[in-house]
Amino acid sequence: MTQVTKEKRLQRQNGIFAGVCGGLGAFFGINPFWFRLLFLILMLPGGLPGILPYLLLWIIMPRK
């Protein structure tokens, strides 16, 4: 008997800004709110720790 498994792919989803947090949420099975909160908290100490990873993910992650 063969079992068909659905492969998870990291892709941007339709989201508030670029879909990065929605894609991360779908990939990890977590509400995208928590990723948005994480990026917001990372932006507090000057912006760069939160903006840089978000922009890199925006460039690297393919569109759904």
C-alpha positions in Angstrom: 0.0 0.0 0.0 1.4 3.4 -0.9 0.9 6.4 1.3 0.7 9.8 -0.3 2.2 12.5 1.8 1.8 16.2 1.2 5.1 18.0 1.2 5.3 21.2 3.1 6.8 24.1 1.2 7.8 27.5 2.6 5.9 30.0 0.5 4.5 33.5 1.0 0.8 33.6 1.5 -1.7 36.3 1.0 -1.1 38.5 4.0 -1.2 41.9 5.5 2.0 43.2 3.9 4.1 40.7 1.9 2.8 37.4 3.1 6.0 36.3 4.9 4.3 35.8 8.3 1.4 34.0 6.7 3.8 31.7 4.9 5.8 31.0 8.1 2.6 30.3 10.0 1.3 27.9 7.4 4.6 26.1 7.2 5.0 25.7 11.0 1.3 25.3 11.7 1.2 28.4 13.9 -1.1 31.4 13.8 0.7 34.1 11.7 -0.1 36.6 14.6 2.8 35.1 16.6 5.3 35.7 13.7 4.0 39.3 13.3 4.5 39.8 17.0 8.0 38.4 16.8 9.1 40.7 14.0 7.5 43.6 15.8 9.5 42.9 19.0 12.7 42.4 16.9 12.1 45.9 15.4 12.0 47.6 18.8 15.8 47.8 19.4 16.4 50.0 16.3 14.5 48.3 13.5 17.3 46.4 11.8 17.0 43.1 13.7 13.4 42.8 12.6 13.4 44.4 9.2 16.5 42.6 7.8 15.3 39.0 8.3 11.8 40.0 7.1 13.2 41.5 3.9 15.5 38.5 3.3 12.6 36.1 3.7 10.5 38.3 1.4 13.2 38.0 -1.3 14.0 34.3 -0.7 10.4 32.8 -0.2 8.6 32.1 -3.5 5.1 33.4 -4.0 2.2 30.9 -3.5 
